[in-house]
Amino acid sequence: MTVSLLDRRHATLGRHSPLFYDEPVHLVAGEGVWLTDVSGRRYLDAYNNVPHVGHAHPRIVEALRSQAATLNIHTRYLNERVVDYAEALLARFEPGLDRVLLTNSGSEANDLALRIATQHTGSRGVLVTDCSYHGNTTLLAGMTTGLATHEPLGEHVRSFAVPDLDAPANRARRESDVLAEALASVDRAVGELAASEHGVAAVLVECLFSTEGLPRVPAGFVSGLAERVHAAGGLVIADEVQAGLGRTGARFWGYQRHGLAPDVVTLGKPLGNGHPLAGVVTTPELLEEFGSRNEYFNTFAGNPVSAAVGHEVLRVIDEEDLVANTVALGLRIRDELAPALAAHPRLGPLRGEGLFFGFEVFTDGSREQPDGPATKRLVEAVKARGVLLSRIGPTGSVLKIRPPLALREDDVPVLLEALAGAVDELDG
C-alpha cells in the first residue's frame, strides 16, 4: 500500500502543522512569480512575500552558492560581507536608525526588540492591536491576539482596536470622530499599563495592519499612537516583516506611510528572499545601552552566506527597479479591479497599497456582515483557476493578495481574470 505524502507529513510533522487549501498543493519548483506542482501544473503566486524578488532568482541563488563555496562562519570573526550588508541595509533608513543586530527570523527579531525595550525603560508593559501576530516565541505567544494560542494574553499586555473607515459602523461617520474614538481606546490601554506595576515598555505595531485585514485607518492614528506611548515612557517598535522592502511601492518601509519615527524596526521574511535572515534596526544609543549590558550572540545570524544573500536582494530591488514596478502594477491592478468590485454589491472596496491589497466579502449587498466562509470559497475558486492567495482579518473575510515584487505586466491579466471568474462563481 502506497503511503501518501500527506500521511508521511502527519506521521512526522504532526496533524496540526497548517496547510493551505482544502486539497493541499504539492509544489516542486518555482521561478519568478510562478510555482509548479508535482503534476506539472503552474500557479501564479499571489501570496508569498518570502521570495520577495521572485522564486529561485538566479542572482540570489548564485550569491548563496558562491559564498557558501567560499566561507561560512559566525560574527565572532571579522568578515567584510557582514559589514558591507549592514551598511547597505542601514542606508535604507532615516538618520538615527544607524545600528543593526541580525537574527534568523522575525520572531527572533521581535523578541529581541522587546528585550531592548524592557531593559531601556525598566518597564515590561506592551501594547499590541487586538488582531495581531508578531511571532511564535513564548514571549510573543502571550501577545498574540490574531491567531489561536494556548497561552493567555499576558497580564502585562494590553490590546487596542485599529479603526477602519470602511467598516460598516464607520462609513457614515466623520473621520475625525473615528480617530478620536480610536485614540481614546489607546489612552485607556496606555493608562491601564501606566497605572499598573508593569508600566509601558513599548508598542509593537505593523503599520499595514495586515493581520487586522488591511483597514483604512484615519490620518493621525499611527502618529497619535506613537505620541501616547512616548509620553508614557515607552518605545515604538515598527514590525516591518510584512510591510517592508518596498512592498507598498512609494515608500520603502511601511511605517513611512504614516510619517512615523520608530525607535526600533524589526525585519524578517523577505529580507533573505526565502533564506533565513532577519534583524533589529535601532539607534546607536539604544544599541550601546543594550550591548554594554548583554553579551548578545547569535550563532547563525550575520553569517557571510546570509549577508551575501541579503545584500543581493537589495541590489536586485534597485537594479530591476522593483519599487517602481510595485507602484505601477499596484495602480494598474487598482484601476482595473475597482470597477469590477463595484459591480458586485457583496464586495467591499480595495484595501492596501502597492502589491499588498485585498477586499472584503459580505453576506449580502448591504455589506453589514462580513462573510468568512464565502471568502474561503473564493480563495478555493481562485486556486482552481491557477492563482494562489489567502485571506486575513478578524473574521477571515478579507482576501490577502501579496505577490512577489517580481510580478510583471503579463502576469496581471492572469490574476485579474482568476479573481473575476471566482467572484462571478460566488455570486452565481
KABEL-V612083 format. One line per field, one symbol per residue. psi: psi as a letter, one per 20 degrees, with the letter a starting at -180 (. if undefined). A space follows every 10 residues. Layout:
psi->???
//
This chain:
psi->pppqhgghgh igirijoqqq qgoqpnqiqq pcjqqprhii pqppokgpjg mgjqplphhg ghgggghhig porajjqpph ggggggghgh iirqphmjqp pqairhgggh ghghggghhg hjrjppprrj mrpjrkrggh hjjpiirpqh prpqijppqq qpqoiiqgii hjqqhhhggg gghhgggggg ggghirihao grpopoiilg hiklqoqqpi gghhggghgg hjjrqooooj hhialjhieh qhqhhihjkq nqhqpqqbfi hjkhpoprrp paqhghhggg hiipmppogh pjqhgggggg hhgggggghj lhghhggghg gggghhhghh hhiohiprrq qaqcloraqq prhaiilhoq ngghhghggh hgghjkppaa qarhjkjppo omrqijprgi hghgghhggg hhghhgi.
//
